């Protein structure tokens, strides 16, 4: 995925609502030093120096989604205790809708306590209820989900086998979502995946997939067999198997397997990585991305998550930085229109004057560079609207462009005089001009003012048009003709 597309996804996130149904719990961390052995028993003595209480289980999925900028609706059953009250308070403080979180005074809210010394986990203590919720709460959850289906773009099911996701609850949620056309992504538990029949996609790890399929996964062929078994038995659209250091493998009904290598640089803690995968995958699907792009984005996020200690969130900025790791300078300048419009709006508030020009810029030459440098001199920020390949073919003929749109965009973004590059598919840049509202519109000297597309738009709000003469003899056509004469 390109940086500009990931930026657009997160720019869209604020308009997306995701529902998370699952087992809510608290993760308690006790950090300390272990420098001696207890005289009472052959165990380490940990001197606690710091305590940390975090959202765990389905709560970590919700926390990740909130950090990614989307709206979240939580749905679960918790205990009517202090820990449950803490969960509710933590969610409302993050703007999470908790109208679907029901209190059962007969249950206790799950809490996992981890004791760590020198970033190493010494012991984990679990205090929880695992009994299935009652029929009353099954109906309340199913009813709540049905009520919200018109308001959400995806349902994420986070199963930690603590009793909330009973077979009846799962069947009711999945059937209702299917009927409404809302995708359901599941992080499963146990070996009976029939509980999730009809879901859109499952995200087991390798061991979980092996257990559920009854197939020992020793190589890619065995992995494919296990995946096909699960896809057939559970009637899924797709299956995403997380494979630790080997990355992820995506299997789609009727499609080829896609193996995505890991991007983790250093693994500190895998706790909660599956929650991050589910959250990012779900958000991407909610924003209209296909399974492949959603899986690639989830893989990037997982690589960031395992580099942190404990249940942690991953931010859009971290994901965007990782996506653009290969081209850090150029990629920051190439934007989709929606993201660029937001950026320029803020820059205008600071008094910056935006200059816009456009063109094909196939085979960049000195004449182009001088033209762009002159255009930049008319303001503070130069935006270049770049015709995409289809647009160039319509304007220049089927043999053009000689250089593809992605390569042209990166070459142009490397110029100091250009601040942003935005691709467009139309024959003219009118839509870009109407959206970005530049203060100065620049075109070549071969145009007349009356012939400049967007002149009336720019002048309507007090902007102006500038015409810049081209350097004589410098053109892409001349370069092509010289090449043909010399080598043809």
N, C-alpha and C positions, 0 to 999 in steps of 0.2 A: 504493500500500500504506500502511496505517496503522502508526504507530509500534508499537502494542501487538502487531500481528501479526508485525512484524519482530523484536521482542524475543522473542516466543515461538519464532520460527525459530532464533535463536541460542541460546536456552535449550535447545532440542532438539539442537543441533549436537553436544554432547558424547556423545550416544548414537548418532551416525551414523558409519559407516565408509566412506570413499571410497578407491577405488584409482585411482592415476594411472600410466598406462603411456606412456612416451615417451622422448625424447632428453634426458638429463641433461647439464648443462654448468655451468661456472662463469663468472660475469661479473666481470671485474676492472676496477676503476675507478682511474685515476691522476688525481688532482686537482692542479691547480697554477696557476701564473701564466704568461701569455705576453706578455712586454713587449718582446721584441726579435726580430730576424730573424737566422737563422743565417748566419755568414760563409761556410759551406761550400756552401749551396744556398739558394734563395729560399723558405725554409720558416720557420715560427715555432719558436722555442725555448721549450719548456714546462719551467718549473722545478717539479718535482713536490714538493708539500708534504704530500700525504696519499694513502694507498692504501686501497682497500676491496675486499674479495672477497665476492661475493654468489652465492646460488644462482640459476642461470639456466635457460632452456629449461623443460622439464618440472619442473625443480627449483623454479622460481619459482611454478608452479601449486601444487606441494606446500607451499611456504613460505606462500603465501596461505591455503591450507586450514588449515594449522596455526595461523595467526594468527586464523582465524575460529572455532577451538575444536573442530573435529571430529577424529576419528581418521583417520589416513592410512596407506595401504599404498603404497609405491613399488615400481615394477616396471620394470626397464630393464637395459641392459648398459653397463658402463663399462670403462675401461682399468685394468689392474693397475699403476697408477702413483701418484705422490704426489697428483696432483689428484683421482684417484678416491678415495684414502684420505681426502682433505679433505672430499669430498662425503659419504662414509659417516659421518664423524665429525660433520659439521654436522647431518645428518639424525637421528642417534641422540641428539644433544644436544637436539633438539626433540621427542623422543618418537616419531619416525617409524619405522614398521616397514619395515626394509630387507631382509627375508628374500627379497624378490623382485628384488633388485638383484644381478646376476651380474657377476663380474669376468672379462674376457677379456684375457689377457696380450698378445694380438696387436693390441689396439686402444689408442688413446690417448684419454684423457678430454678432451672439448672444452672450450676456454676462449676467451672473447672478451675482449679487452683494449680498453677505451675510454679515451682520453686527453682530459681536459676542462680547459678554462681559462675562468674566469668563467661557469661553468655551461653552456658551449658545447662540444659535442663536436668535437674537432680531427681525430681519426683513430680507426679501429677496426682491431684486429689479430686475426685469427682463426687459432687453432691447433686442428685437429680431424681426426677420421677420418670420412669420409662413406661408406665401403664398407658394403654390407649385412652384417648379422650372419650368421654361419654357420647352417646347418640345425640344428646342435646347440643353439644358443642360441634359435632360433625355437621349437623344441620345448619348451625349458625355460620360456620365457615363457608359451606357450599352456598348458602343464601347470600352471604356478603359478596363472594366472588361473582355470582350472577348479577348482582346489583351494579357492580363496578365495571363489567365487561365493556360497556360503551365508552368508558373513560380511560382505558389503558391500551397500550400497544403490545405488551408481552407479559406473560406470567412466568416467574421463576420459582421453581420448587426446590427448596433446600432441605433435604432429608437427612437428619442425624439420628433417626430411629429412636426418638424420645417420646413417641406416642401421638404426636399431633397429626401426622400423615397416615391415617388408617386407610385400609383398602377402599372403604366407602368414601372417605374424604377425597382421595386421589381420583377415583372413578368419577365422582361428581364434578370436580374441578375440570378434569381433562375433557369430559364429554361436553360440558358447557362451553369451554374455550374453543373446542373444535367447531361446535355449531356456530359460534360467533366469529370464526376466522381469526382468533387470537392465538399466536404461537405459544407453546409451552416448552420451556427448557428446564431440564431436571438434573440436579446433582444427586445421583441415586445412592442407596445404601442397601446392603444385604445381597442375597443371590436370587431373589424372586423379582425379576424385572417385569414380570407380568403385571405387577401392581401399577406400572407406568404405561400400560398399553394405550396407544393412541397419542402419546406425547409427541412433540415435534422433534426434539433432540435430547439425548442424554449425554452427560459428561463424566463417565467413570474414569478412574485411573486404571493402569494396566492390570494390577492385581484384582481390582473389582470386576473388570471385564472378563478376566480369566475365570474367576469364581462364578460369575453369572452365566457364562457360556458353557462352562464345563470343559474348556479347552486349555491345555497348557500352552501359554504363549512363549515359544522359544525363538521364533524368528518371524519375519514379515508374513510368510505364508500362513503360519498359525494365527497371527494377529488378524489377517484377513478372514480366515475361517471363523474365528470368534466373533468378529464384527458382523459378518453375514448372518451368523446364528442369532445374534441379538436383534439385528435389524428385522429379521423375519419373524421372530417370536413376539416382539414388542410392537411391531407395525409402526416403526419410526420413519421419519423422513431422513434423519441423519443421526450419526453417532460420532462423538468426538472423544477419542481416548487419549488421556494425558499420560505421557511416558517418561516422566522425570527428565533425566539428562538427554534423552532421545527426542525431546520435544513433544509434538502432538501428531495424531493421525486422524484425519477426517474421512468418514465413510458416508456416502450419500446413496440413497436408494436409486439404483440404476446408473450410478456414476462411478468414475474411477476414484481410487483412494488418493488422498492428498496427504503427503507426509511433510510436516513443518518442523524444521530443526529448531532446537532450543536456542534462546538468546541470553540465557542466564550467564553472567560473567563470574559470579562467586555466590555459592549457596550458603546462607547462614541458617535459615529456618524455613521448612516447607509448611509450617502451620498456617492454615487459612488460604493457601495458594489456590485450592479448588474453589473457594468462595470468590476469589478475585476472577478466576476464569469464568465462572457462572455469571458474575455481574457484568463483565465487559462483553462477553458473548451476547448476553441478553440485551444490553444497551444497543449493540451494533445491529442486532436483528430488529429491535424496535425502531431504529433509524432507517430501516429499509435495506441494510446491507445483506449480501448473500452469505451462505454458510462459510464459504472459503475466506472471504474478507473478515467475517466475524471471528473465525477461528484464528486467523493470523494475528488479529488485534489482541485476542485473548492470550495467545502465546507470548506476545511481547509483554503484556501486563503481568503474566505469571513469572516471567524472567526477572521483572523488577521486584515483584512481591517476595520471592524467595531470597532476595538480597537483604531483606529486613528481618529483624528479630520479632517473633510473635505475630499475632493477628494484626495485620496492618493494611492500610488502604494505598491505592496507587492513584496518582493525580493525572489529569489530562496533560499537564506540562511534562511530566516524566515520560509518558507514552509518546508524546509528540517528539521529544528530544531523542528518544530511542529510535523512532521511525526515521528521523533525519540524520542519524548518526553517520551515514555514508557521505552525505553532502551537506554539512552543517551550515555553510555560508549561503549557498545557492538556494537550498530548500526553504530557508526562512523568508525568502523574497517571493516565492511562487505561491499565490493564493487563489482560492476559489472566490467567486464574486461575493457570496454571502459573508464570508469572513472578512474580506477586504473592505466591504462597505462599513462594517462595524469598526474596523481599525481607523479608517479615514474619518469617520464621524468624530472620533475622539481627538484625532490630530487637528481637525478643523476647530474644535473647541479651544485648542491651545494657540490658535491664530496661524496655523500652518496653511500655506497656499498650495493646493494640489494642481499639478499639471498632468494632462493626459494626452497621449498620442497612441497610434496603433499602426499595425502593418503585419506583413508576412515574415519579413526578415529571414528569408531563405538564403543561405550562404552569406553570413555576416561579413561585411567589408568596411573599409575605412570611411566610406561615405555614410554608412549607417551610424558608425560611432560618432562622427562629427555632428550628424543630425541630432542624435540623442543627447549629446553633450550640450548642444545649443538649446534643445527643448528643456533640459534640466535647469538652465539658467533663468527661466521665466518664473520659477517658484521654489518651493521648499521640498516638495515630494514629487517625483516623477513616476507615474503609473504607465506601464506599457500594456496595451491590449494586443494580444498576439493571436492571429488567426490560427485555428487548429487545422489539422491536416485536411479534413473534409472541406473546410472553407477555402483553403488554399487551392485545392483541386478545382473547385468550382470557379475560382477567380483566374487561375493561371493555367489550367489544363491538367489532364490526367497524369502527365509525367512529373508534376510538381506536387508536393515539395521534394527537394532533394534530401533535406534533413527533416526528420520527424519532429513532431511538436514538443515531445519531452526534451529532446536534445536541444532544440532551438531555445526552449524556455530556460534551460540551465546555462547555456552559453550567454544569453542576454542577462540573466540574473547575476552573472559573474562581473558585469560591468558596474563600476562604482557609481556612474551617473544614474543608474536605474534603481529605484527603491522597491518597486513591486511589479511583478508580471502576472497578468491574468489572461487565461485562454478564453476565447469565445468561438462559438460554432456558426454564428450568423454571417451573412455576407457583409454586413456593416456593424460598427461598434455602437449603434444607437442605444441598445439596451444597457450597455455598460455606462455610457455617458449619462443616461437618465438616472441610473442607480447611484453612480459615484459623484455626480455633480461637481466636476472639476472647475476650478477658478479659471484655468487657462486650457484651451484646446489647441493642440499644435498639429499642423499638417505640412506636407511638402510644398515647395514653391510651384509645383506643377498644377496645384489646385487654385481655384478662385475662391474668395470668401463665400460667395453664394453657393458654391459647389461642395462645401465642407459639410459632411453629415454630422448633425448634432449642433450646428452653429446656432440655430434658433433656440435650442434648449439652453445652451450655455449663456447666451446673451439675455435670455428671459429673466435670469436671476442676477444679472450684473457681471457675468464672466465675459471673457474675450477670446478671440481666435488669433493665433499667430501663425504666419506662414514662413517656413524656413527653406531657403534655397539648398538644393542638393549639390554635392561636389561633382563637377563635370567629369564625365567618363567613368564614374564609379557606379556600377550597377550589377545586380546578380545576372541579368541577361548578358552583359558584356563578358562576365567571367565564364559563363557557360559557353558562349561562342568561342572564346579564346581556347578553352579546353578542347572543344570539338575540332578547331583548326589545328591545334598542336598534336592531339592524340587520335583524332578521328580517322 
